[in-house]
Amino acid sequence: MYTRARCANPEFGKEDTVMKINALKSALMSGEYDARLAHIYGEAAVAKQRDRYAAAIDSFVALYGADRE
């Protein structure tokens, strides 16, 4: 039997949480997600993971365009 995991973020799935891809990358690079990245990967890995996520965003933009939400 499978159970659905509850999302820890109460805002997840709400329409007002949709963000343009450029705003997401800007927020990422300005450090808005550093605490979350540190929680997941450890404080020492934040810069590396920030760069990795930025590269993933760039790849997404190259494939699908920057006008996506």
Rosetta constraint file for C-alpha pairs under 8 A:
AtomPair CA 7 CA 12 HARMONIC 7.20 0.50
AtomPair CA 11 CA 17 HARMONIC 6.87 0.50
AtomPair CA 12 CA 17 HARMONIC 7.18 0.50
AtomPair CA 13 CA 17 HARMONIC 7.29 0.50
AtomPair CA 14 CA 18 HARMONIC 7.69 0.50
AtomPair CA 18 CA 69 HARMONIC 6.23 0.50
AtomPair CA 19 CA 23 HARMONIC 6.43 0.50
AtomPair CA 19 CA 24 HARMONIC 6.28 0.50
AtomPair CA 19 CA 69 HARMONIC 5.56 0.50
AtomPair CA 20 CA 24 HARMONIC 6.30 0.50
AtomPair CA 20 CA 66 HARMONIC 7.89 0.50
AtomPair CA 20 CA 67 HARMONIC 7.04 0.50
AtomPair CA 20 CA 68 HARMONIC 6.21 0.50
AtomPair CA 20 CA 69 HARMONIC 4.50 0.50
AtomPair CA 21 CA 25 HARMONIC 6.30 0.50
AtomPair CA 21 CA 57 HARMONIC 7.43 0.50
AtomPair CA 21 CA 61 HARMONIC 7.84 0.50
AtomPair CA 21 CA 66 HARMONIC 6.18 0.50
AtomPair CA 21 CA 67 HARMONIC 7.23 0.50
AtomPair CA 21 CA 68 HARMONIC 6.28 0.50
AtomPair CA 21 CA 69 HARMONIC 5.92 0.50
AtomPair CA 22 CA 26 HARMONIC 6.14 0.50
AtomPair CA 22 CA 66 HARMONIC 6.74 0.50
AtomPair CA 23 CA 27 HARMONIC 6.06 0.50
AtomPair CA 24 CA 28 HARMONIC 6.09 0.50
AtomPair CA 25 CA 29 HARMONIC 6.05 0.50
AtomPair CA 25 CA 54 HARMONIC 6.32 0.50
AtomPair CA 25 CA 57 HARMONIC 6.92 0.50
AtomPair CA 26 CA 30 HARMONIC 6.06 0.50
AtomPair CA 27 CA 31 HARMONIC 6.47 0.50
AtomPair CA 27 CA 32 HARMONIC 5.37 0.50
AtomPair CA 27 CA 33 HARMONIC 7.16 0.50
AtomPair CA 28 CA 32 HARMONIC 5.71 0.50
AtomPair CA 28 CA 33 HARMONIC 5.58 0.50
AtomPair CA 28 CA 34 HARMONIC 7.63 0.50
AtomPair CA 28 CA 50 HARMONIC 6.75 0.50
AtomPair CA 28 CA 54 HARMONIC 7.42 0.50
AtomPair CA 29 CA 50 HARMONIC 6.91 0.50
AtomPair CA 29 CA 54 HARMONIC 7.56 0.50
AtomPair CA 33 CA 37 HARMONIC 6.15 0.50
AtomPair CA 34 CA 38 HARMONIC 5.96 0.50
AtomPair CA 34 CA 46 HARMONIC 6.29 0.50
AtomPair CA 34 CA 50 HARMONIC 7.68 0.50
AtomPair CA 35 CA 39 HARMONIC 6.15 0.50
AtomPair CA 36 CA 40 HARMONIC 6.32 0.50
AtomPair CA 37 CA 41 HARMONIC 5.78 0.50
AtomPair CA 37 CA 42 HARMONIC 7.14 0.50
AtomPair CA 37 CA 43 HARMONIC 7.73 0.50
AtomPair CA 37 CA 45 HARMONIC 8.00 0.50
AtomPair CA 37 CA 46 HARMONIC 5.78 0.50
AtomPair CA 37 CA 49 HARMONIC 7.10 0.50
AtomPair CA 37 CA 50 HARMONIC 7.65 0.50
AtomPair CA 38 CA 42 HARMONIC 4.35 0.50
AtomPair CA 38 CA 43 HARMONIC 4.49 0.50
AtomPair CA 38 CA 44 HARMONIC 7.63 0.50
AtomPair CA 38 CA 45 HARMONIC 7.08 0.50
AtomPair CA 38 CA 46 HARMONIC 5.68 0.50
AtomPair CA 39 CA 43 HARMONIC 7.45 0.50
AtomPair CA 41 CA 45 HARMONIC 5.94 0.50
AtomPair CA 41 CA 46 HARMONIC 6.97 0.50
AtomPair CA 41 CA 49 HARMONIC 7.77 0.50
AtomPair CA 42 CA 46 HARMONIC 6.84 0.50
AtomPair CA 45 CA 49 HARMONIC 6.05 0.50
AtomPair CA 46 CA 50 HARMONIC 5.93 0.50
AtomPair CA 47 CA 51 HARMONIC 6.28 0.50
AtomPair CA 48 CA 52 HARMONIC 6.21 0.50
AtomPair CA 49 CA 53 HARMONIC 6.06 0.50
AtomPair CA 50 CA 54 HARMONIC 6.12 0.50
AtomPair CA 51 CA 55 HARMONIC 6.15 0.50
AtomPair CA 52 CA 56 HARMONIC 6.31 0.50
AtomPair CA 53 CA 57 HARMONIC 6.23 0.50
AtomPair CA 54 CA 58 HARMONIC 6.21 0.50
AtomPair CA 55 CA 59 HARMONIC 6.19 0.50
AtomPair CA 56 CA 60 HARMONIC 6.20 0.50
AtomPair CA 57 CA 61 HARMONIC 6.21 0.50
AtomPair CA 58 CA 62 HARMONIC 6.16 0.50
AtomPair CA 59 CA 63 HARMONIC 6.28 0.50
AtomPair CA 60 CA 64 HARMONIC 5.88 0.50
AtomPair CA 60 CA 65 HARMONIC 7.26 0.50
AtomPair CA 61 CA 65 HARMONIC 4.42 0.50
AtomPair CA 61 CA 66 HARMONIC 5.04 0.50
AtomPair CA 62 CA 66 HARMONIC 7.92 0.50
AtomPair CA 64 CA 68 HARMONIC 7.37 0.50
